[in-house]
C-alpha cells in the first residue's frame, strides 16, 4: 500500500475541464473562518497525516480502497513527569458502492461519500486527568472538473467526550500540618464530581488537485468545538472549550521512478495557542523491489519536520502490501529542553486498507474499473 494514495484520480485525464468553483471554495473557507470565536488545547499527533479524522472530518473515506483501519499511540514527557499518553483508533468506509444509480451520481456530481468512527483516549499527569471521546465522521466528495482532476469535499463530525480525574492522586496545601502531610485531612476544595461529559461537533472542507501524474496536492480547513461546550469539574458551566481551527496541506511530487517527495504543513489555533508544523517525508522504493512479483508495493520512508518553537520531529516508516507503519520521535527544542534533555515524545502509527466484494459483484471482481488514486 502506498501511504500517500489518498484522493482517487482517474487513470486518464480528459482534455476538457469545466470551470473551477473557486468562488464556492473561497466562500466555504471564509464561512468556516468567520465562525471562529476562539475561546484547553487538544490532543495532537506528530504524524498528523496518519490520523486524518483528527485534523479534518472531510478526510473521511479519503483513500483508494473500500475500508481503512487506523491506530495511533503517543507517549510524551516521560523524562520529566508521569508520561502523557494519547491513543486513537478509527475505522472508515467509502460509501460509493451504495449509490447504485449512475444517473443519481451524475446529477449529484458525486465522487463518493465516506463514513467513519473515531475513538480517542488521552491520559495526562499525576492526577490521571483523562479524556475519552467517540465521534461519527461523515464526508461528501464531488467533482469540480469533468476529468476529476479537482475534487471538493465537505465533512461533519458529531462527538461525545468525557473528562475524568483521580483526586486521590492529588495533594492540597490544607492537608499539610506544620510537620507532615496527612491525606486524612480535608482538602477544603469543592470537588463535586470526578467526571463530566458533553456533546460537540466539528466540520471541515477539502480541496484536492491533480496537476499531473507527478504532482498532486490537497488543502483543508476544519473547525473543531463549534458549540464551545462547557468544561469544568465545578458547578459553574461558564468555562467553555475554545474552538480550534486547523489548516492542513499534503503534497506529493514524484522525483523519479523510485523516489517521491511528500511535503506538508499543519497550522492550528485555539484561543491563544498557535502551532505550526512544517516538513517533508521521502518515500523510496528500490528498483529490485518495485520490479519484484511479491514485494512490488514495499517502500521505506524517512523525513524531518519542525514544530515551531517546540520540537524537531524525525520520522521513518514502511509500506508492505496494504499496511503502513510509521514511527516518529520528537526532539524537544523548547524552553523545557533543560528539564527534558531534549527528550520529547515517541509515536507509532498503523494504517491498514482493504477491499470488500459484495456477493453479487464476485463475478465482476476481476474486471478493471477506473478508480482514481487519492492523495
C-alpha positions in Angstrom: 0.0 0.0 0.0 1.2 3.4 -0.9 0.6 5.6 2.2 0.2 8.7 0.1 -2.5 7.1 -2.1 -5.5 9.1 -0.9 -7.7 11.0 -3.3 -8.7 8.9 -6.2 -7.9 10.1 -9.6 -8.9 8.8 -13.0 -6.4 6.7 -14.9 -6.6 9.0 -17.8 -7.1 12.7 -17.6 -9.5 14.3 -20.1 -8.6 17.4 -22.1 -11.7 19.4 -21.2 -12.4 20.7 -17.7 -15.4 22.5 -16.5 -14.9 25.8 -14.8 -13.3 25.6 -11.3 -15.6 26.6 -8.5 -13.1 28.8 -6.7 -15.8 31.2 -5.5 -17.5 28.3 -3.8 -14.3 27.1 -2.3 -13.4 30.6 -1.1 -16.9 31.2 0.3 -16.8 27.9 2.3 -13.4 28.6 3.8 -14.4 32.2 4.8 -17.6 30.9 6.3 -15.6 28.4 8.4 -13.2 31.1 9.5 -16.0 33.6 10.3 -17.5 31.1 12.8 -14.4 31.3 15.0 -14.8 32.8 18.4 -11.6 31.3 19.7 -12.2 30.8 23.4 -7.7 24.0 26.5 -5.6 22.8 23.9 -6.4 19.5 22.3 -4.5 16.3 21.9 -2.1 16.1 19.0 -0.1 13.7 16.9 3.2 14.5 15.2 2.3 12.1 12.4 -0.9 14.1 11.8 -1.4 12.8 8.2 -1.6 9.3 9.7 -4.5 10.4 11.9 -6.7 12.1 9.3 -10.0 12.3 11.3 -8.3 14.2 14.0 -7.3 17.1 11.6 -10.3 17.3 9.2 -13.7 15.4 9.0 -13.6 16.0 5.3 -10.8 13.4 5.1 -13.2 10.6 6.0 -13.0 8.0 3.3 -10.1 9.6 1.6 -8.3 6.5 0.2 -8.4 4.2 -2.8 -9.6 1.0 -1.1 -13.1 0.4 0.4 -12.1 0.4 4.1 -9.4 1.8 6.3 -8.3 1.0 9.9 -6.1 3.5 11.7 -4.3 3.3 15.1 -2.1 5.9 16.7 -0.2 5.9 20.0 1.8 8.7 21.5 3.9 8.8 24.7 5.3 12.2 25.8 7.3 13.8 28.6 8.4 10.5 30.2 11.8 12.2 31.1 10.1 15.0 33.1 7.0 13.6 34.8 4.3 10.9 34.5 4.1 10.3 30.8 1.2 11.8 28.8 -0.3 9.1 26.7 -2.6 9.5 23.7 -4.3 6.7 21.8 -6.6 6.9 18.8 -8.5 4.3 16.7 -10.5 4.9 13.6 -12.5 2.8 11.1 -13.6 4.3 7.8 -15.5 3.2 4.8 -16.3 4.6 1.4 -20.0 4.6 0.6 -19.9 4.8 -3.2 -20.9 1.2 -3.6 -24.3 2.0 -2.1 -25.1 4.6 -4.7 -26.4 2.3 -7.3 -27.9 4.6 -9.9 -25.4 6.2 -12.3 -27.9 8.9 -13.1 -28.0 9.9 -9.5 -24.2 10.0 -9.3 -24.1 12.3 -12.4 -26.9 14.5 -11.0 -25.2 15.0 -7.7 -21.7 15.1 -9.3 -20.8 12.7 -6.6 -17.3 11.2 -6.4 -18.0 9.3 -3.3 -19.1 9.6 0.4 -17.3 8.5 3.5 -18.4 7.2 6.9 -16.0 6.8 9.9 -15.9 6.0 13.6 -13.2 7.7 15.7 -12.3 6.8 19.3 -9.7 8.9 21.2 -8.2 8.4 24.7 -5.9 10.8 26.4 -4.3 10.5 29.9 -2.1 13.2 31.4 0.0 13.7 34.6 -0.2 12.7 38.2 -3.9 13.2 38.5 -4.5 10.8 35.7 -6.6 13.5 34.0 -8.2 11.7 31.1 -10.3 12.4 28.1 -12.3 9.8 26.2 -14.2 10.7 23.1 -16.2 8.9 20.4 -17.1 10.6 17.1 -19.1 9.7 14.0 -17.5 11.2 10.9 -19.3 11.8 7.6 -17.9 13.3 4.3 -19.2 14.0 0.8 -16.9 14.3 -2.2 -17.9 15.7 -5.6 -16.1 16.6 -8.8 -15.2 20.2 -9.7 -13.9 19.2 -13.2 -15.1 16.8 -15.8 -11.9 14.8 -15.7 -12.0 14.6 -11.9 -8.6 16.3 -11.6 -10.1 18.5 -8.9 -12.3 17.3 -6.1 -14.1 19.2 -3.3 -15.1 17.6 -0.1 -17.1 18.6 3.0 -17.2 16.7 6.3 -19.0 16.8 9.6 -18.2 15.1 12.9 -20.6 15.0 15.9 -18.9 13.7 19.0 -19.4 12.9 22.7 -16.5 13.5 25.1 -16.0 12.7 28.8 -13.3 14.1 31.1 -12.3 12.4 34.3 -9.8 12.9 37.1 -8.5 11.0 40.1 -8.5 13.3 43.1 -6.8 10.7 45.3 -3.6 11.3 43.3 -3.6 15.0 44.2 -2.4 16.8 47.3 -3.5 20.1 48.7 -1.9 22.6 51.0 -4.6 22.2 53.6 -3.5 18.5 54.0 -0.1 19.6 55.3 0.3 20.5 59.0 3.4 22.1 60.3 5.2 18.7 60.4 3.9 16.3 57.7 1.4 15.6 55.0 -1.8 13.8 56.1 -4.1 12.5 53.4 -6.9 12.2 56.0 -7.1 16.0 56.4 -9.8 17.7 54.3 -8.9 19.3 51.0 -11.1 22.3 51.6 -11.9 22.2 47.9 -15.3 21.9 46.3 -14.6 18.7 44.5 -18.2 17.9 43.5 -17.5 15.4 40.7 -14.7 13.3 39.2 -16.1 13.3 35.6 -18.3 15.2 33.2 -19.3 14.9 29.6 -20.6 16.9 26.7 -21.6 16.7 23.1 -19.6 18.5 20.4 -19.3 19.0 16.7 -16.7 19.7 14.1 -16.9 20.5 10.3 -14.3 20.8 7.5 -13.7 21.3 3.9 -11.0 19.9 1.5 -9.8 20.8 -2.0 -7.7 18.3 -3.9 -5.9 18.8 -7.2 -4.0 16.5 -9.5 -1.9 18.8 -11.6 -0.1 15.9 -13.4 0.9 12.3 -12.8 3.9 13.6 -10.9 2.3 16.3 -8.8 -0.8 16.1 -6.5 -1.8 18.3 -3.6 -4.6 18.8 -1.1 -5.6 21.8 1.1 -8.0 21.6 4.0 -9.6 23.7 6.7 -11.6 22.4 9.7 -13.3 23.9 12.7 -13.5 21.8 15.9 -15.6 22.5 19.0 -18.1 24.6 17.1 -20.6 24.5 20.1 -17.9 25.6 22.6 -19.2 23.3 25.3 -18.8 24.0 29.0 -15.8 22.3 30.6 -15.4 22.2 34.4 -15.5 19.9 37.3 -17.4 22.5 39.3 -21.0 23.6 39.0 -20.1 26.7 37.2 -20.5 26.0 33.5 -19.3 29.4 32.2 -15.8 27.9 31.4 -16.0 26.9 27.7 -13.9 24.7 25.5 -12.3 27.0 22.9 -13.0 26.4 19.3 -10.0 25.2 17.2 -9.3 25.9 13.6 -7.0 23.6 11.6 -5.3 24.3 8.3 -3.5 21.4 6.6 -1.7 20.6 3.4 -0.2 17.5 1.9 1.6 17.4 -1.5 3.1 14.5 -3.4 5.8 15.1 -6.0 7.5 12.2 -7.9 11.2 12.9 -8.3 11.9 9.8 -10.4 10.8 6.2 -10.7 12.0 5.3 -7.2 11.6 8.5 -5.1 8.7 10.6 -4.0 8.8 13.8 -2.0 5.9 14.4 0.4 6.0 17.8 2.0 3.2 19.3 4.0 2.2 21.5 6.9 -0.3 21.8 9.8 -1.4 25.0 11.4 -3.7 25.1 14.4 -5.0 27.9 16.5 -7.1 27.5 19.7 -7.6 30.6 21.9 -4.0 32.0 22.4 -2.4 28.7 21.5 -1.0 28.5 18.0 1.0 25.7 16.5 2.8 25.4 13.2 4.4 22.2 11.9 6.3 22.1 8.6 8.4 19.4 6.9 8.6 16.6 4.5 8.9 12.8 4.1 10.6 11.0 1.3 9.3 7.7 0.1 11.8 5.4 -1.6 11.2 2.2 -3.5 14.3 0.4 -4.8 14.1 -0.9 -8.4 14.6 -4.5 -7.4 11.7 -4.2 -5.0 9.4 -2.4 -7.5 10.0 -5.0 -10.2 9.6 -8.0 -7.9 6.5 -10.1 -8.1 5.7 -10.4 -4.4 7.1 -7.2 -2.9 6.3 -4.6 -5.5 4.3 -2.5 -3.0 7.0 -2.3 -0.4 8.7 1.0 0.2 10.5 2.9 3.0 10.0 6.4 4.4 12.2 8.9 6.1 11.6 12.5 7.0 12.1 15.6 9.2 9.5 18.0 10.5 9.7 21.1 12.7 7.0 22.1 15.1 7.9 25.8 15.6 9.5 26.6 19.0 8.7 23.1 20.3 10.2 20.1 18.6 12.2 18.6 15.8 10.3 15.5 14.6 12.2 12.6 13.0 10.1 10.1 11.1 10.5 6.8 9.4 8.2 4.0 8.2 7.4 1.5 5.5 4.7 0.2 3.2 4.0 -3.5 2.7 1.0 -4.6 0.7 -1.9 -2.7 2.2 -0.2 -1.9 5.5 1.7 1.2 6.5 3.7 1.5 9.8 5.1 4.9 10.8 7.4 5.8 13.7 8.4 9.2 14.9 10.3 10.8 17.7 10.1 14.4 19.0 13.4 16.0 19.9 12.4 18.8 22.3 13.8 22.2 21.4 11.5 24.4 23.5 12.2 26.2 26.8 11.8 22.9 28.5 14.9 21.5 27.0 16.9 21.8 30.2 14.4 19.7 32.1 13.7 17.3 29.2 17.3 16.9 28.0 15.8 17.1 24.5 13.6 14.1 25.1 10.1 14.6 23.8 7.6 12.0 22.6 7.6 8.6 20.8 4.8 7.9 18.4 3.7 5.0 16.3 1.0 4.9 13.6 -0.6 2.0 11.8 -2.8 2.2 8.7 -4.4 -0.9 7.1 -6.6 -0.7 4.0 -8.6 -3.4 2.3 -11.4 -4.1 -0.2 -14.6 -5.9 0.2 -16.5 -7.6 -2.6 -20.3 -8.0 -2.3 -21.6 -11.4 -3.3 -23.3 -10.0 -6.5 -20.0 -8.4 -7.5 -18.0 -11.6 -7.2 -18.3 -12.4 -10.9 -17.0 -9.0 -11.8 -14.1 -8.8 -9.3 -11.5 -9.4 -12.0 -12.8 -6.5 -14.2 -10.7 -3.4 -14.0 -12.6 -0.3 -13.1 -11.1 3.2 -13.4 -10.6 4.2 -9.8 -8.7 7.4 -9.3 -5.8 7.2 -6.6 -6.2 9.7 -3.7 -3.5 11.9 -2.2 
